């Protein structure tokens, strides 16, 4: 059971109200009666009862009958926390984060009137970091960064004396450096997945454009030789010559919509719907750890391995020269053995001359 503090200086602090271990094989009705007795002696409205519903609901149902409105927690697989009313599904690997999510679920609504004077209190940083732990690592980093920038803006204008979110370390350390689609991966996907998913694959591989830009691409952007579009991330207007495999796929695709890429029922893709279907398609093809997003980086490295200069790659993808250099240098090329082979062959030819 979790009891929120009423102390003004600890308004956002959650305290463990009681830890008690009942005898093994204690009947559920006795457990429910004991918990009900304890809760009724605690501050009304400030105590949260959490019940493990994994595998059995009897204890939860009895506590509901006691009028306690418990939160039912189910330990599951996966990596995401899901709420459904008074029920929450928490992955085993994120159990502590799930408990924090329960503790701070109602407090999130109250941060709107969090006093500015409290931002200078050293404990505030800990409160914000505990609140951040509720989200996925990527979402937590994004939320923390935005809040830090807002507070930094206010501090620079003399509205605050401290920024508790300054220099917050990143939680997400993942890298897609080695996530590149090989020719074999492409062949497996084409051979084992539905036809309407092949064109998105080819468009991404032969243009290097982000998913959102491809989803918005109309047929009017394709004139038979080039695909012309506006790169949403850089603002660049790009005219991309269409390679043979992509041209064949485009010319063979019936124009049943104003958009080039549509679902099997000829409707525009939604991001969630496409992501789910793409994940299932990759699983069907036996491809593990690859995403649609990785196709953009794969396009860059394929162009580089084909001998394209950074300027040529930028002209096709719409990235700036600096971005292209960063992608090649940091994320991909230093891991690719084909470039090392090419470099040694060039050195051998130079040595023989």
N, C-alpha and C positions, 0 to 999 in steps of 0.2 A: 504494500500500500504506500502511496506517495502523498505527502501532505505539503501543500504550498505554504510558504511562510507569509505571515501577515506583517512582519517587521518592515517599516518604511525603507530601511537600508537594505533589505533583502527581498524586495518585492518580487523579483524574478528568480528566487532560489527555491528549488524543490528539495525536500528533505524526506529521507526514508522514515516513515512513521513507526514501523514495527517490523521486527524480524522474529518470527516464531515458528518453530518446527513442531508439528503435531505428531502424535504417535503413529507408527506405521499401521495401515489398515483401519485408520479412523474412518467411520462411515461418512459419506458425503453430507447427509443431513446435519451431522454434528459439526462438520467443518463449516458449512454454511451458517449455522447458528452462531458459532464462535466468531466468525468474521463479521456477521451482522452486529453482534454485541460490541465488537471493537469499533467498527465504523460509526455506530450511533453515538459513541463517546468522543469522536473526533470532530473538528470544526466542520459544520455543515457546508457542503458545496465546495470544499477545498481538498477533498480526499478522492484519489483515483484507485479503484480496485481493478487489478489486472489478473485475468484468469487464463491459464493455459488450456486452450480448447483442442490441442493437437491430439487427434485420435478419439477423443471422447468429449461430450458436451454436458454430461450430467451435472458436474459441479457448477458450471456456468449457469445452467438453467435454474438450479436451486437458488443461486445468488440473485438471479433476476426475480425469482419468486419472493425473495427477501426485500425486494424494492431497492437494491443497491446500484442498479444500472452499471454493471461491470463492463470493462473492455475485454473482449475475447481475443486472445493472442494465439495464432496458429504458427508454428515453426515449419517453414517450407524450404524448398530448394530455390534456385535462381539467385538473383542479386539485387532485387528491388523490393521495397516496402510498399504494400498496397493497403489502403484504407477502404472499408465499405461500411459506412455507418459506425456502429460500435465494435466492428470487427477489424482486426489488423493482421495481415499475413507478413511474417518477418523471416527472411532467410536465416538459416542457422549461422552462417558466417558473419551476419550483421545483427546478431541478437542484441548486443549492447546498444548499437545505434537505434534499433527498434524501440528499446525501452526509453531511450532519450527522446525519440519521436513522440512517444506517449506522454512523457513528462512535460514536454514543451509545446504540445499540440495547441492547447488553448492559449499559451503565452504568446504565440506568434501574433495573435489578433491584438495583443495589448502593446506591442512595441510602438504603435503609432503615437502613444502619449508618453513614451519613455522620456523622462526629464533630461534636458540637455546638460544640466549640471552633473548628472550621474555619469556622463561620458568621461569625465576626468578621474573617476574612481577606478582604481587599478583592477577591481573585481569585474568591471564591465567587460573587459576583453574576454575573460573566462566565460561569462554569460553568453556573449555573442558566439564564441567558439563552440560552446555546447549546442547552441541553436543551429549553427552551421552543420553540425554532425548529423542532423536529421536527414539532409539531402544526400543524393548520390555525390560521389567525389567531384565529378565534372560540374554538376549544378552547384555544389558548395563553393567551388573555386570561382565560378561566375558570380554568384551572389555576393561573396566576400569582396571580390574586386570592385563591383559596382558600388557597394556600400562604402568601401574604403575611398573611392574617388569622390563620392558625395561628401563624406566627412572631411576629406582633404580640401575640397573646394570651400567648404564652410570655414575651416580652420585658417586658410589663406586670407579670408576676408574678415577675420577677427570675430567670427560668430561662435567659435569654439576654442578651447584652450588645449585640447588633446584629441588625437585620433586613435581610438582603441583598435582600429582595424589596420593600422600601419604595419607594413612589413609582415603580413600574414603568410606563412609558408603554404605552398600549394599541396593539396591532398592527392591530386591525380598525377601520377608519374608515368602513365602509359605512353607507349611510342608505337607508331605504325611504320617504323623504319624498315622492317623486314617484311612488310605486308605488300607484296607486289604480285600481281597476277602474271603467271607464266603462260607461255603458249599452250602448254598441256592443260593448265587450269581453264583457259578459254575454250579449248576443244571439249573438255569434260562438260562445261556449262552448256555449250551449244548442243551437245549430243544428248543431254539428259533432262533438259528443262523445257517448259512450254515455249512455243514459237513467239508469243507476244513479249517475252522477256529478252529475246535476242537483240532486237533493235536498240533498247536502252544500253545494253552492253557494248555494242559496236559504236554507238554515238559517243559514249564516254571514252572508249579506248582511242577513237580516231579524232576526237576534238579536244579532249582533256578538260571539258567544261564541267562545272559543278552541277549536282543533281537538280537543284532548283531552276537553274537556267535552262537545262534540257527539258524539264517538265513544262516550261512555259514556251517552248520553241514552236512557232506556228509553221505550217507548210509553206507559207509565203516567204519564209526565211531561206528556203532551199530552191535554187534556180536550176538545178541539174548539174552544176559544176562546183558551187560553193554553198556553204552554210554561213549566213550572216547573222550576228547576234550582238547583244550588248552585255558584256561581262558584268554581272551585278556586283562582284566584290571589288573590282578595280576601276569600273566605269569605262573600260576600254571597249571600243567598237571593233569587232573582229570579223574578218572575212576568211573563212577556213576552206581551202581547197578540199574537195571530197575524195578520199582514197577509194580504190576499187571495191574492196569488200563492203564498205559503208554505202557507196553509191548503188551497188547491186541490191542491198537490203532496203534502201530508201525507195528505189524505183519499183521494187516488187511489193511494197506495202500499200494496201488500199487506203485511199484518203477518205476515211469515214468520220473524220472530225477536223476542225480547224487546227488542232494540235497534232504534232507528229507522234508523240508518245501518249498512248492511252491504254487503259486496262482492257481485259478480254471482252468487256461489254461496251467498249468504245467510249468510256467516260474518262475524264481527267483523273490522273493518279492523285491520291492524297499521300502525304509523306509517311504517315503511320501505316497505311494500307500497303504501300509499296515496300517499305522497310520489312514488314512482316512477311510478305510474299517472297521478297528477295532472300531473306534469311532461310525460309523453308526450301527455296529452290537450290541454294548453295548446299544445304544439308542433303537434298536429294542427289546432287551431283557429287557428293563426297568431299566438298571443299570446306575446310575448317579454318576459321580465323580471318577470312577475307570478307570485305564489305564492298558496297557500291562505291563508297567514298575513296577506296584504295585505287579505283580505276583511274582517277585523275593523276595521281602520282605515277601509276604505271604508264600512262600516256607520256608523261615527261621523260621517264627513263628510257622508254622505247625510242623516242625521238633522239635522245642523246646517243644511245647505242647505235642508231642508224647513221650517226655522224653529223647530226644537226647542231648548229651553233646555238649559244644561249639566245642570241637575237632572233634566230629562226623559231626556236621553241616559244619565245615570248610572243612572236607574231601569230602563232597558231593558237596558243592557249589563252592569250589575253593577260597573262601575268606580267608584272614588271620584270626588268632584267635582274633587279636585286632579288625578287622572289624566286625567279628561276634558279639563280645561283645558289640561293639558300636551300632550295629543295634538292638540288643536285649534290651540293656539298655536305649538307647535314644529314639528310634523310635517306638518300638512296645510293649514290654512286660509289661511296667509299666501301659499300658492302658488295658491289657487283663484280664477280670474278671475270666477266666478259671484258670489262674495261681494262683490267690488269693484263689479260691476254693480249688485247689490242695494243696496249702500251709497249709490251715487250716485243711484239712483232715489229712495231715501228722502230724501236731501238735497234733491233737486229738489222733491219734494212738500212738504217742510218750508218751502222757500224761497217757494213759491207761496202758502202759507197767510198 
